Amino acid sequence: MLKALIIDDEHLARQNLKALLHQFSNILEIVGEANSVESGTILIEETDFDLVFLDINLSDGSGFN
């Protein structure tokens, strides 16, 4: 099973993405969520994952930095 993270500063966007990804729950598990560059960095460092759904324009910076 693939383990995925969602990093987006908009709560509704995270909820919508989770709803869309639910149809793949047999092969994909959401193992973490973050709402900023800072919390996303911590999540990435502390979590075992395979895939990241990343918003590039976060409220506290760019998802690419």
C-alpha positions, -999 to 999 in steps of 0.1 A, spaced: 0 0 0 12 35 -8 15 59 21 7 96 12 10 130 28 -11 160 20 4 195 25 -19 224 18 -28 255 38 -65 254 28 -85 230 50 -112 226 24 -87 217 -3 -73 190 20 -108 177 26 -117 176 -11 -84 159 -20 -90 132 7 -126 127 -6 -112 122 -42 -85 99 -30 -109 77 -10 -118 57 -41 -82 45 -41 -82 34 -4 -74 -1 -14 -39 10 -25 -34 44 -9 -34 55 28 -32 91 39 -7 89 68 -4 126 75 -15 162 68 1 196 73 -10 231 67 22 251 63 58 248 51 69 246 87 45 218 97 50 201 64 88 200 69 83 184 103 58 159 89 82 149 61 111 144 85 91 123 109 69 102 87 75 71 65 57 79 32 59 72 -5 40 101 -20 33 138 -13 4 159 -25 19 193 -21 5 228 -26 32 250 -39 18 283 -27 15 280 11 7 309 34 42 308 49 62 302 18 67 280 -13 63 242 -12 94 240 -33 119 254 -8 
